[in-house]
Amino acid sequence: MPTKLPFGSLTDQLRLLIETKLHPLAGTRFQPTGFPDLGAATYRLPDGKTEMLLVESAQSMANRLENVCWDTVANDWTPPLRGLPLVAVKDKNGEPLTNSLLEAHRLNSPYILEGKDKSFLEKLKAELATGEKTPVDLKKLTRALLKYDANSLLHGVFLAKSEIAGGRMRLPRALTAFIEAKDITRAASGGVKNDHVHPGGDAKKGFGNVPFHREEFCGSITAYFNLDLALIRGFGLGEDAERMLIALALYKIRRFLLHGLRLRTACDLELDGEGDAGLTVKRPTGGAFALPSLADLEAELPALIQSAASGFAQPARTVVTYEE
């Protein structure tokens, strides 16, 4: 279908790589993601000197790129994306519970596959069936994902249930993102939770004055986005689906950079400079590709979704009831 988006400049490219500089919206300090028993993920480059920090991990960024596609008030995709397929989960009273876009493991969510309602599980078993000692057919998987949850084609899925092709159906991320900081310094601080009624009360029960410490960071922050174009072509879903997936990925990036950069209370970021001053397309090289604006993507996506709709479930929203 005709489009104003620059798909032609991506022909035969293996990757689309985008970097953008970020800085705290206010002040100089920011709080990175933390990990159990590890805290902040700090490391040094091979030069042994440059201090680095993982601000946001690939798995967290996948969830954030999905969240900016959901309209929580309408309980639906954001308006330009309406019509895309997903699996919606209702509770036993018929009220919305969750869906495959918002679930951390997408279609492999226990709310989709582990409840009493086995209707969707049976569909996947039938459509992804393969011999016990034969290779899995990933074309079956990509067709099923386009049909029921196109978002999983970008962010990957691992259908670990043994009933579904022996638990061997998995697809890597086509869209990967993370945020790092370079040349970091630490900003140690702390405070006290005051109890003006009983300062000496039992802290284990939530009473008393309780001192605490915290560590924030300063540094040069960069967000990285990697869209695996070769993988998307390898899905074998046809040009209409490929273009829709690329536009969806670009929409996620643009919308995240505009609406999704408040990562935590103490990590509220924004782009460096005015407009796209801090944004760089690393591949293709030589300025061959210009990242479309969010407005252009919003204008083009409804038609791109419609052009790929022949591969979607009808209706596009598959409903599952979760009850233990």
C-alpha positions in Angstrom: 0.0 0.0 0.0 1.2 3.6 -0.6 2.8 5.2 2.5 4.8 8.3 3.4 7.0 6.3 5.7 10.6 5.7 4.5 10.5 1.9 4.2 12.5 2.0 1.0 15.7 3.1 2.8 15.5 0.0 5.0 15.5 -2.4 2.1 18.3 -5.0 2.6 19.3 -3.5 5.9 20.0 -6.0 8.6 19.4 -3.7 11.6 18.0 -0.3 12.4 20.1 1.2 15.2 19.1 4.3 17.0 20.7 6.2 19.9 19.5 9.2 21.8 21.1 11.2 24.6 19.1 11.8 27.7 19.4 13.9 30.9 17.5 14.4 34.1 14.4 16.6 33.8 15.4 18.4 36.9 18.8 18.5 38.7 21.7 16.2 37.9 21.0 13.0 39.8 19.0 10.0 38.7 18.1 6.6 40.2 18.9 3.5 38.1 17.1 0.2 38.1 18.1 -2.1 40.9 18.4 -5.9 41.1 17.8 -8.2 44.2 21.0 -8.9 46.1 22.9 -6.7 43.6 21.5 -3.2 43.7 22.6 -0.9 40.9 24.4 -2.7 38.0 27.7 -0.9 37.7 30.7 -2.0 35.7 33.9 -0.8 34.0 34.8 -0.7 30.3 37.8 -2.8 29.2 40.0 0.2 29.6 39.6 -0.4 33.4 38.8 3.2 34.0 35.5 4.2 32.5 32.7 3.7 35.0 29.4 2.5 33.5 25.9 2.0 34.9 22.9 0.1 33.5 20.0 2.6 33.9 17.3 0.4 32.4 17.5 -3.2 31.3 16.4 -4.8 28.1 13.6 -6.8 29.8 12.3 -3.6 31.6 12.4 -1.6 28.4 10.4 -4.2 26.6 7.6 -3.7 29.2 7.9 0.0 29.0 7.6 0.0 25.2 4.5 -2.1 25.5 2.9 0.1 28.2 3.0 3.2 26.0 0.8 1.4 23.5 -2.1 0.9 26.0 -4.9 3.3 26.9 -5.7 2.4 30.5 -8.8 4.6 30.6 -10.4 3.0 27.5 -8.9 -0.4 28.3 -7.8 -0.6 24.7 -4.8 0.0 22.4 -4.0 3.7 22.0 -6.1 5.1 19.1 -3.7 4.7 16.2 -3.2 1.0 17.1 -6.8 -0.1 17.5 -7.5 -3.2 15.4 -4.3 -5.0 16.4 -4.9 -8.4 17.8 -4.3 -9.4 21.4 -5.6 -11.9 24.0 -7.8 -10.2 26.6 -8.4 -11.9 30.0 -11.5 -11.4 32.0 -12.2 -12.6 35.6 -15.0 -14.9 36.5 -17.3 -11.9 36.8 -16.6 -10.7 33.3 -14.4 -7.8 34.4 -11.1 -7.0 32.6 -8.2 -8.6 34.4 -5.2 -8.4 32.1 -4.1 -9.0 28.5 -1.2 -10.3 26.4 0.2 -6.8 25.8 0.6 -6.1 29.5 1.6 -9.5 30.7 5.4 -9.8 31.3 5.6 -13.1 29.3 2.9 -12.1 26.8 1.1 -15.2 25.5 2.9 -17.4 28.0 1.0 -15.7 30.8 -0.5 -18.1 33.4 -3.7 -16.0 33.3 -4.0 -17.0 29.6 -2.8 -20.6 29.7 -3.3 -21.9 33.2 -6.9 -21.1 34.1 -9.9 -23.4 33.8 -10.7 -21.8 30.4 -8.6 -24.0 28.0 -10.1 -22.6 24.8 -7.1 -20.6 23.8 -4.6 -23.2 24.9 -6.4 -25.7 22.7 -6.2 -23.4 19.7 -2.5 -23.0 20.2 -1.9 -26.7 20.6 -3.8 -27.3 17.3 -2.1 -24.5 15.3 1.4 -25.2 16.6 1.3 -29.0 16.6 4.5 -30.7 15.7 6.0 -34.2 16.0 7.8 -35.1 19.3 11.1 -35.7 17.5 10.9 -33.3 14.6 12.1 -29.7 14.5 9.7 -27.0 15.4 8.2 -25.0 12.6 8.8 -21.3 13.5 6.6 -20.2 10.5 3.7 -21.7 12.4 4.6 -19.7 15.4 5.0 -16.4 13.6 1.7 -16.9 11.8 0.0 -17.7 15.2 1.6 -14.6 16.8 0.4 -12.3 14.0 -3.0 -13.8 14.3 -3.4 -13.5 18.1 -0.8 -11.2 19.5 1.3 -9.2 16.9 3.1 -7.4 19.7 4.9 -10.7 20.6 6.5 -10.6 17.1 8.5 -7.5 18.3 9.2 -8.4 21.9 9.6 -12.2 21.7 7.8 -15.1 23.5 8.7 -18.5 24.9 5.7 -20.9 25.0 7.2 -23.1 27.7 4.2 -25.4 28.2 5.0 -29.0 27.2 1.5 -29.4 25.6 2.4 -26.7 23.0 4.9 -28.3 20.6 6.8 -29.9 23.5 7.5 -26.5 25.1 10.0 -25.6 22.3 8.3 -22.7 20.6 10.3 -19.5 21.3 11.0 -16.3 19.4 13.7 -13.8 20.3 13.1 -10.0 20.5 13.1 -8.2 17.2 13.1 -4.9 19.1 15.6 -4.5 21.9 16.3 -1.4 23.9 18.3 -0.5 27.0 19.6 2.7 28.7 23.2 3.1 30.0 25.1 5.9 31.7 28.8 6.6 31.2 31.5 8.3 33.3 29.2 7.9 36.4 29.7 9.4 39.8 27.8 8.4 42.9 25.6 10.7 45.0 25.1 9.2 48.4 22.3 10.6 50.6 19.8 9.4 53.1 17.1 10.5 55.5 15.0 9.5 58.4 11.4 8.2 58.6 10.1 10.1 61.6 7.6 8.9 64.1 6.4 12.0 66.0 4.1 9.8 68.2 6.6 7.1 69.4 10.1 7.8 68.1 11.5 4.8 70.0 8.9 2.3 68.7 9.5 -1.1 67.2 10.8 -0.4 63.7 10.0 -4.0 62.6 6.4 -3.1 63.1 6.6 0.2 61.3 7.0 2.4 64.4 9.8 4.6 65.5 12.4 6.9 63.8 14.1 4.9 61.1 17.3 6.2 59.3 18.0 5.1 55.8 20.6 5.6 53.1 20.2 5.9 49.3 22.5 6.1 46.4 21.8 8.0 43.2 24.1 8.7 40.2 25.3 11.3 37.8 26.6 10.7 34.3 26.1 10.8 30.6 22.9 8.9 29.7 22.2 7.2 26.4 19.2 5.1 25.2 19.8 2.5 22.6 17.3 0.9 20.3 18.0 -2.1 18.0 15.3 -3.3 15.5 16.3 -6.6 13.8 15.0 -6.1 10.3 16.4 -9.4 9.1 14.5 -11.3 11.7 11.3 -9.5 10.8 11.8 -10.5 7.1 12.5 -14.0 8.2 9.1 -14.3 9.7 7.8 -14.8 6.2 4.6 -12.9 6.8 4.6 -10.8 3.7 5.4 -7.1 3.0 2.2 -5.7 4.5 2.9 -7.4 7.9 6.6 -6.4 7.7 5.8 -2.8 7.2 3.2 -2.8 9.9 5.6 -4.3 12.4 8.4 -1.8 11.5 6.0 1.1 11.9 4.7 -0.3 15.2 8.3 -0.6 16.5 9.1 3.0 15.5 5.8 4.2 17.1 6.9 2.5 20.3 10.3 4.2 20.3 8.8 7.6 19.5 6.0 7.4 22.0 8.4 6.1 24.8 10.8 9.0 24.2 7.8 11.5 24.4 5.7 9.9 27.1 7.6 7.1 28.8 10.8 8.6 30.2 9.6 8.9 33.8 11.2 5.6 34.8 11.0 6.1 38.6 10.2 8.9 41.0 13.9 9.8 41.1 14.6 9.0 37.4 12.6 11.4 35.3 14.4 12.0 32.0 14.1 14.0 28.8 15.9 14.2 25.5 19.0 16.3 25.1 18.5 19.5 23.1 15.5 20.6 21.0 13.6 18.2 18.8 15.8 15.4 17.6 19.1 17.1 18.3 20.3 14.3 20.6 19.0 11.5 18.4 21.2 9.6 16.0 20.4 6.9 13.5 23.6 4.7 13.6 22.4 2.3 10.9 21.7 2.7 8.1 24.7 5.1 7.9 25.1 8.3 6.0 21.7 9.8 6.8 19.9 7.2 4.6 17.1 6.9 7.1 15.3 9.6 9.0 13.2 8.5 12.0 9.5 9.5 11.2 7.8 11.8 13.6 5.2 10.4 16.1 2.5 12.4 14.2 3.4 10.8 10.9 3.4 7.3 12.4 0.1 7.9 14.1 -1.3 9.0 10.7 0.0 6.0 8.8 -0.5 3.1 11.3 -4.3 2.6 11.0 -4.0 1.9 7.2 -0.9 -0.3 7.8 -2.8 -2.3 10.4 -5.8 -2.7 8.1 -3.5 -3.9 5.3 -2.2 -6.7 7.5 -5.5 -7.5 9.0 -6.1 -10.6 6.8 -3.6 -12.4 9.1 -5.4 -11.4 12.3 -7.9 -13.4 14.3 -11.5 -12.4 13.6 -12.4 -10.6 15.9 -9.0 -9.4 16.6 -9.5 -9.5 20.4 -9.5 -13.1 21.6 -11.2 -13.3 25.1 -10.2 -15.8 27.8 -11.8 -16.1 31.2 -9.4 -16.7 34.1 -10.6 -18.8 37.0 -8.4 -21.0 39.2 
